[in-house]
Protein backbone atom coordinates (compact mmCIF):
# COMPACT_ATOMS: atom_id res chain seq x y z
CA UNK A 1 0.00 0.00 0.00
CA UNK A 2 2.79 2.42 0.94
CA UNK A 3 4.64 1.59 -2.27
CA UNK A 4 1.53 2.39 -4.31
CA UNK A 5 1.14 5.78 -2.61
CA UNK A 6 4.78 6.70 -3.25
CA UNK A 7 4.43 5.74 -6.91
CA UNK A 8 1.31 7.91 -7.25
CA UNK A 9 3.06 10.87 -5.60
CA UNK A 10 5.99 10.60 -8.00
CA UNK A 11 3.60 10.27 -10.93
CA UNK A 12 1.65 13.38 -9.87
CA UNK A 13 4.88 15.36 -9.61
CA UNK A 14 5.94 14.21 -13.07
CA UNK A 15 2.55 15.05 -14.54
CA UNK A 16 2.64 18.53 -13.01
CA UNK A 17 6.08 19.23 -14.49
CA UNK A 18 5.05 17.98 -17.93
CA UNK A 19 1.81 19.96 -17.80
CA UNK A 20 3.60 23.18 -16.82
CA UNK A 21 6.18 22.80 -19.58
CA UNK A 22 3.50 21.96 -22.15
CA UNK A 23 1.38 24.97 -21.19
CA UNK A 24 4.32 27.32 -21.58
CA UNK A 25 5.28 25.76 -24.90
CA UNK A 26 1.76 25.91 -26.32
CA UNK A 27 1.21 29.47 -25.10
CA UNK A 28 3.95 30.62 -27.46
CA UNK A 29 2.93 28.50 -30.44
CA UNK A 30 -0.88 28.24 -30.46
CA UNK A 31 -3.76 30.72 -30.32
CA UNK A 32 -5.79 28.62 -27.87
CA UNK A 33 -3.31 26.55 -25.89
CA UNK A 34 -5.77 25.45 -23.22
CA UNK A 35 -7.67 23.14 -25.58
CA UNK A 36 -4.55 21.35 -26.70
CA UNK A 37 -3.18 21.25 -23.16
CA UNK A 38 -6.24 19.55 -21.70
CA UNK A 39 -6.36 17.01 -24.50
CA UNK A 40 -2.68 16.23 -23.98
CA UNK A 41 -2.98 16.13 -20.18
CA UNK A 42 -6.00 13.85 -20.37
CA UNK A 43 -4.21 11.41 -22.66
CA UNK A 44 -1.10 11.47 -20.46
CA UNK A 45 -3.17 10.96 -17.31
CA UNK A 46 -4.93 7.96 -18.82
CA UNK A 47 -1.59 6.34 -19.56
CA UNK A 48 0.04 7.15 -16.22
CA UNK A 49 -2.92 6.35 -13.99
CA UNK A 50 -4.26 3.28 -15.75
CA UNK A 51 -4.90 0.84 -12.92
CA UNK A 52 -3.20 -2.49 -13.36
CA UNK A 53 -4.09 -5.76 -11.63
CA UNK A 54 -1.72 -4.89 -8.74
CA UNK A 55 0.39 -2.05 -7.37
CA UNK A 56 3.73 -3.68 -8.18
CA UNK A 57 5.78 -2.71 -11.20
CA UNK A 58 4.92 -6.07 -12.74
CA UNK A 59 2.03 -8.26 -11.64
CA UNK A 60 1.45 -12.00 -11.62
CA UNK A 61 -1.46 -11.54 -14.00
CA UNK A 62 -1.36 -9.04 -16.85
CA UNK A 63 -4.09 -8.00 -19.35
CA UNK A 64 -2.10 -9.43 -22.27
CA UNK A 65 -0.55 -12.49 -20.72
CA UNK A 66 1.51 -15.36 -22.04
CA UNK A 67 -0.70 -18.15 -23.52
CA UNK A 68 1.32 -20.86 -21.77
CA UNK A 69 0.64 -19.19 -18.42
CA UNK A 70 -3.03 -18.39 -19.01
CA UNK A 71 -3.75 -21.97 -20.10
CA UNK A 72 -2.57 -23.20 -16.70
CA UNK A 73 -3.38 -20.40 -14.26
CA UNK A 74 -6.89 -20.63 -12.79
CA UNK A 75 -7.51 -17.89 -10.27
CA UNK A 76 -10.96 -19.22 -9.38
CA UNK A 77 -9.51 -22.22 -7.52
CA UNK A 78 -8.68 -21.16 -3.97
CA UNK A 79 -5.41 -22.58 -2.60
CA UNK A 80 -6.57 -22.88 1.02
CA UNK A 81 -9.48 -24.83 2.40
CA UNK A 82 -12.50 -23.25 4.07
CA UNK A 83 -15.92 -24.56 5.02
CA UNK A 84 -17.33 -23.00 1.87
CA UNK A 85 -14.92 -24.67 -0.57
CA UNK A 86 -14.28 -27.89 1.39
CA UNK A 87 -16.75 -30.06 -0.53
CA UNK A 88 -14.80 -32.27 -2.93
CA UNK A 89 -16.07 -33.69 -6.19
CA UNK A 90 -16.12 -37.49 -6.38
CA UNK A 91 -13.22 -37.38 -8.84
CA UNK A 92 -11.12 -35.14 -6.60
CA UNK A 93 -11.89 -37.15 -3.46
CA UNK A 94 -10.93 -40.44 -5.12
CA UNK A 95 -7.70 -38.95 -6.48
CA UNK A 96 -6.80 -37.44 -3.12
CA UNK A 97 -7.52 -40.63 -1.17
CA UNK A 98 -5.46 -42.58 -3.71
CA UNK A 99 -2.30 -40.60 -2.84
CA UNK A 100 -1.91 -42.36 0.50
CA UNK A 101 -4.67 -44.90 0.97
CA UNK A 102 -6.52 -45.45 4.26
CA UNK A 103 -8.24 -48.68 5.22
CA UNK A 104 -11.18 -47.11 7.03
CA UNK A 105 -11.16 -43.34 6.55
CA UNK A 106 -13.33 -41.23 8.82
CA UNK A 107 -16.24 -39.25 7.41
CA UNK A 108 -14.58 -36.36 5.59
CA UNK A 109 -17.40 -33.84 6.17
CA UNK A 110 -17.49 -34.53 9.90
CA UNK A 111 -13.74 -34.13 10.21
CA UNK A 112 -13.82 -30.84 8.27
CA UNK A 113 -16.56 -29.51 10.55
CA UNK A 114 -14.54 -30.44 13.64
CA UNK A 115 -11.45 -28.88 12.08
CA UNK A 116 -13.06 -25.49 11.47
CA UNK A 117 -14.37 -25.37 14.99
CA UNK A 118 -10.70 -25.26 15.99
CA UNK A 119 -8.94 -23.21 13.29
CA UNK A 120 -9.97 -20.03 11.40
CA UNK A 121 -12.48 -20.31 8.58
CA UNK A 122 -12.72 -18.05 5.55
CA UNK A 123 -11.11 -17.19 2.23
CA UNK A 124 -7.62 -15.95 3.09
CA UNK A 125 -5.30 -13.88 0.90
CA UNK A 126 -7.82 -13.57 -1.93
CA UNK A 127 -7.57 -9.77 -1.85
CA UNK A 128 -5.75 -9.18 -5.13
CA UNK A 129 -6.34 -5.76 -6.63
CA UNK A 130 -4.77 -2.57 -7.98
CA UNK A 131 -3.92 -1.33 -4.46
CA UNK A 132 -2.00 -4.46 -3.38
CA UNK A 133 1.66 -5.25 -3.94
CA UNK A 134 2.40 -8.39 -1.94
CA UNK A 135 5.96 -9.66 -2.28
CA UNK A 136 6.74 -13.25 -1.39
CA UNK A 137 9.88 -15.32 -0.96
CA UNK A 138 9.58 -19.08 -1.43
CA UNK A 139 12.59 -20.59 0.27
CA UNK A 140 13.44 -24.12 -0.77
CA UNK A 141 15.93 -26.37 0.98
CA UNK A 142 18.63 -26.80 -1.67
CA UNK A 143 22.30 -26.83 -0.78
CA UNK A 144 22.77 -24.00 -3.28
CA UNK A 145 21.77 -21.65 -0.45
CA UNK A 146 25.07 -22.32 1.34
CA UNK A 147 27.23 -19.22 1.05
CA UNK A 148 24.57 -17.35 -0.96
CA UNK A 149 24.14 -14.52 1.57
CA UNK A 150 20.50 -14.15 0.52
CA UNK A 151 19.32 -13.71 4.12
CA UNK A 152 18.55 -9.99 4.07
CA UNK A 153 16.94 -10.19 0.65
CA UNK A 154 14.68 -13.04 1.78
CA UNK A 155 13.71 -11.21 4.97
CA UNK A 156 12.67 -8.11 2.97
CA UNK A 157 9.60 -9.89 1.51
CA UNK A 158 6.08 -9.53 2.91
CA UNK A 159 5.51 -13.29 3.01
CA UNK A 160 8.36 -15.73 3.59
CA UNK A 161 7.37 -19.32 2.90
CA UNK A 162 9.51 -22.21 4.14
CA UNK A 163 8.85 -25.92 4.18
CA UNK A 164 9.29 -29.19 6.05
CA UNK A 165 12.26 -29.32 8.44
CA UNK A 166 14.01 -26.17 7.15
CA UNK A 167 15.99 -24.49 9.95
CA UNK A 168 17.08 -20.85 10.09
CA UNK A 169 19.18 -20.93 13.26
CA UNK A 170 22.82 -21.03 12.27
CA UNK A 171 22.07 -20.23 8.61
CA UNK A 172 20.73 -16.69 8.96
CA UNK A 173 23.12 -15.01 6.51
CA UNK A 174 22.10 -17.38 3.73
CA UNK A 175 18.41 -18.10 4.42
CA UNK A 176 17.23 -15.22 6.61
CA UNK A 177 15.58 -15.17 10.01
CA UNK A 178 11.89 -14.56 9.31
CA UNK A 179 9.15 -17.03 8.46
CA UNK A 180 5.52 -16.05 7.89
CA UNK A 181 4.29 -19.42 6.53
CA UNK A 182 5.71 -22.88 7.10
CA UNK A 183 4.42 -25.63 4.80
CA UNK A 184 4.45 -29.18 6.14
CA UNK A 185 2.67 -32.51 6.29
CA UNK A 186 2.37 -34.66 9.44
CA UNK A 187 5.52 -36.68 8.80
CA UNK A 188 7.62 -33.52 8.25
CA UNK A 189 6.10 -31.44 11.06
CA UNK A 190 8.09 -29.20 13.37
CA UNK A 191 7.27 -26.74 16.14
CA UNK A 192 6.66 -23.13 15.12
CA UNK A 193 6.70 -19.79 16.88
CA UNK A 194 3.47 -18.00 17.67
CA UNK A 195 3.69 -15.61 14.72
CA UNK A 196 4.13 -18.19 11.95
CA UNK A 197 1.25 -19.67 9.96
CA UNK A 198 1.26 -23.46 9.72
CA UNK A 199 0.24 -24.53 6.21
CA UNK A 200 -0.73 -28.20 6.35
CA UNK A 201 -0.68 -30.30 3.18
CA UNK A 202 -3.10 -33.19 3.83
CA UNK A 203 -2.82 -36.39 1.79
CA UNK A 204 -5.80 -38.10 3.41
CA UNK A 205 -8.54 -37.59 5.99
CA UNK A 206 -6.29 -38.92 8.75
CA UNK A 207 -3.93 -35.99 8.18
CA UNK A 208 -6.76 -33.59 9.03
CA UNK A 209 -7.50 -35.65 12.13
CA UNK A 210 -3.83 -35.48 13.04
CA UNK A 211 -3.70 -31.67 13.09
CA UNK A 212 -6.82 -31.58 15.28
CA UNK A 213 -5.18 -34.06 17.63
CA UNK A 214 -1.77 -32.36 17.57
CA UNK A 215 -3.36 -29.06 18.61
CA UNK A 216 -5.55 -30.61 21.34
CA UNK A 217 -5.43 -34.11 22.85
CA UNK A 218 -2.28 -35.53 21.24
CA UNK A 219 -3.87 -38.95 20.76
CA UNK A 220 -2.56 -39.61 17.23
CA UNK A 221 1.08 -40.64 17.59
CA UNK A 222 1.62 -43.03 14.72
CA UNK A 223 0.45 -43.36 11.15
CA UNK A 224 2.56 -45.46 8.79
CA UNK A 225 5.53 -43.92 10.64
CA UNK A 226 5.70 -42.18 14.03
CA UNK A 227 4.50 -38.56 13.97
CA UNK A 228 4.59 -35.72 16.48
CA UNK A 229 1.69 -36.26 18.87
CA UNK A 230 1.60 -32.56 19.75
CA UNK A 231 2.88 -29.54 17.91
CA UNK A 232 3.67 -26.03 19.06
CA UNK A 233 1.78 -23.75 16.71
CA UNK A 234 -0.73 -20.94 16.91
CA UNK A 235 -4.08 -22.57 16.13
CA UNK A 236 -5.36 -19.19 14.95
CA UNK A 237 -2.70 -19.28 12.22
CA UNK A 238 -3.26 -22.83 10.97
CA UNK A 239 -4.44 -23.13 7.35
CA UNK A 240 -5.07 -26.19 5.19
CA UNK A 241 -3.88 -26.70 1.61
CA UNK A 242 -6.98 -27.51 -0.42
CA UNK A 243 -7.15 -31.01 -1.98
CA UNK A 244 -8.94 -29.41 -4.95
CA UNK A 245 -6.02 -27.02 -5.43
CA UNK A 246 -3.58 -29.91 -4.88
CA UNK A 247 -5.16 -31.80 -7.80
CA UNK A 248 -5.24 -28.66 -9.96
CA UNK A 249 -1.48 -28.16 -9.47
CA UNK A 250 -0.83 -31.78 -10.41
CA UNK A 251 -3.00 -31.77 -13.53
CA UNK A 252 -2.65 -28.22 -14.87
CA UNK A 253 0.96 -27.46 -13.99
CA UNK A 254 2.65 -30.86 -13.89
CA UNK A 255 0.35 -32.49 -16.46
CA UNK A 256 0.34 -35.74 -14.49
CA UNK A 257 4.11 -36.14 -14.14
CA UNK A 258 5.12 -38.02 -11.00
CA UNK A 259 2.69 -39.48 -8.50
CA UNK A 260 2.03 -36.10 -6.89
CA UNK A 261 3.81 -32.71 -6.57
CA UNK A 262 6.60 -32.10 -4.08
CA UNK A 263 6.16 -29.81 -1.08
CA UNK A 264 8.42 -27.29 -2.79
CA UNK A 265 6.34 -27.14 -5.96
CA UNK A 266 3.09 -26.96 -3.99
CA UNK A 267 4.56 -24.07 -1.99
CA UNK A 268 5.61 -22.29 -5.18
CA UNK A 269 2.13 -22.53 -6.71
CA UNK A 270 0.59 -21.32 -3.46
CA UNK A 271 2.75 -18.20 -3.77
CA UNK A 272 1.91 -17.75 -7.45
CA UNK A 273 -1.77 -17.60 -6.48
CA UNK A 274 -1.64 -15.40 -3.37
CA UNK A 275 1.25 -13.04 -4.20
CA UNK A 276 1.90 -10.31 -6.75
CA UNK A 277 5.67 -10.68 -6.91
CA UNK A 278 7.38 -14.00 -6.19
CA UNK A 279 11.09 -14.58 -5.56
CA UNK A 280 12.34 -18.17 -5.38
CA UNK A 281 15.39 -19.30 -3.44
CA UNK A 282 16.93 -22.69 -2.79
CA UNK A 283 15.48 -24.68 -5.69
CA UNK A 284 17.54 -27.02 -7.86
CA UNK A 285 21.09 -28.32 -7.59
CA UNK A 286 24.16 -26.51 -6.31
CA UNK A 287 26.99 -25.33 -8.57
CA UNK A 288 28.47 -28.83 -8.62
CA UNK A 289 25.23 -30.48 -9.73
CA UNK A 290 24.50 -31.92 -6.28
CA UNK A 291 20.98 -32.11 -4.87
CA UNK A 292 20.99 -31.93 -1.08
CA UNK A 293 19.66 -29.89 1.84
CA UNK A 294 21.55 -26.78 2.92
CA UNK A 295 21.75 -27.94 6.55
CA UNK A 296 23.15 -31.40 5.72
CA UNK A 297 26.50 -32.72 4.65
CA UNK A 298 26.39 -33.86 1.03
CA UNK A 299 26.70 -37.58 1.78
CA UNK A 300 23.57 -38.62 -0.10
CA UNK A 301 23.50 -36.15 -2.99
CA UNK A 302 20.35 -36.52 -5.02
CA UNK A 303 18.59 -38.88 -2.62
CA UNK A 304 15.56 -36.63 -2.14
CA UNK A 305 15.39 -35.83 -5.84
CA UNK A 306 14.58 -39.42 -6.78
CA UNK A 307 11.90 -40.37 -4.28
CA UNK A 308 9.76 -42.33 -6.71
CA UNK A 309 6.77 -40.05 -6.18
CA UNK A 310 7.97 -36.68 -7.54
CA UNK A 311 9.26 -35.84 -11.00
CA UNK A 312 11.92 -33.38 -9.84
CA UNK A 313 13.23 -32.65 -13.32
CA UNK A 314 9.79 -31.79 -14.69
CA UNK A 315 8.98 -29.61 -11.68
CA UNK A 316 12.26 -27.75 -12.06
CA UNK A 317 11.69 -27.19 -15.78
CA UNK A 318 8.25 -25.69 -15.07
CA UNK A 319 9.84 -23.46 -12.43
CA UNK A 320 12.43 -22.30 -14.98
CA UNK A 321 9.65 -21.57 -17.48
CA UNK A 322 7.86 -19.41 -14.91
CA UNK A 323 11.09 -17.49 -14.43
CA UNK A 324 11.68 -17.22 -18.18
CA UNK A 325 8.19 -15.73 -18.59
CA UNK A 326 8.89 -13.24 -15.78
CA UNK A 327 6.24 -14.66 -13.47
CA UNK A 328 8.79 -15.37 -10.77
CA UNK A 329 12.38 -14.37 -10.13
CA UNK A 330 14.81 -17.19 -9.39
CA UNK A 331 17.90 -16.84 -7.26
CA UNK A 332 20.06 -19.88 -7.95
CA UNK A 333 22.60 -19.41 -5.17
CA UNK A 334 25.93 -21.18 -5.37
C-alpha positions, 0 to 999 in steps of 0.5 A: 500500500505504501509503495503504491502511494509513493508511486502515485506521488511521483507520478503526480509530480511528473505530470505537473512538471510535464503539464507546466512545460506543455502549457508554456510551450503551447502558449507561445505557439498556439492561439488557444493553448488550453484546448490542446493542453487539456487534451494532452494532459487527459491522454497522459493521465490515462496512460500514467494512472491506468490501474493495473491488476496490482500495485507492483511494477509487474504483476502476476497476471497481466491483461495481455498475458503469455498463452502458456501461463493463461492456459494453466493459471486458474484464479478461481480455484482457492489454494486454502481450504475453508468450510465454503470450498471444502466439498470435494467432487467425487473425482477429486476425493478419489484422487486425493484418497489414492495418494496415501490410501486409508483402510477405514477413513473417517467421514470427511465432512465430519472431520472438516466440521470439527477442524473449522471449529478449531482453526480459522475459517474463511477465504484468506489472501484472496484480496488481489487488486490494484492497491496491493503489492504483496511480495513473497519469498519461497525458500526451498531447501537446496544446498545451493543456499550455502554461502549465498548470503540471501538472508537480508533479501529473503527477509525483505519480503512480505511473506516468507514461505519455508517448508518441512524441516528447514531451519534458520538458526545457524544459517541466517546469513544465507536463508534469513531469520523470518518465516511467515508461513511454514508448509508441512505434512504430518511426517515432516512437522516441526514446532513453530513460533506464535507468529508463523502460519502453519500450512498443512498439506493433507494427503488423506482424511487422517492428516486432518484428524492429526492436526486436530489431535496435535493441537488438542489431545495428542492422541494420534502418535503413529500413522505409517511412521511415528508422527509428532503427537503434539505440535507447538503452533498458533491454532489461529494461524493454521491453514489447510492446503486444499485437496482441490487445489492440490489436484489442480497443481498436479493436472494443470501445472505438472500435467500428471508427471510423477505421482504427486507434486513435491512440497516445494512445488506446492509451496511455489504454486501457493505463492503464485496464487496469493502473491503479486511478486514471487522470488524463489530461493533454494530450488535445484542443484548446487553449482556442482550439480549436487541435490541436497539440503543446505543444513546437511552434509552432502553424503547422499546427494540426489537422494531426495530428488529421486523419491519415486513419487515426484518428478523433480526434473519436470517440476524444475523445468516448469519453475524455470519456465515461470522465471523465463516468462517473468512470473517469478524471479529465481535466485540460484545461489551457489 
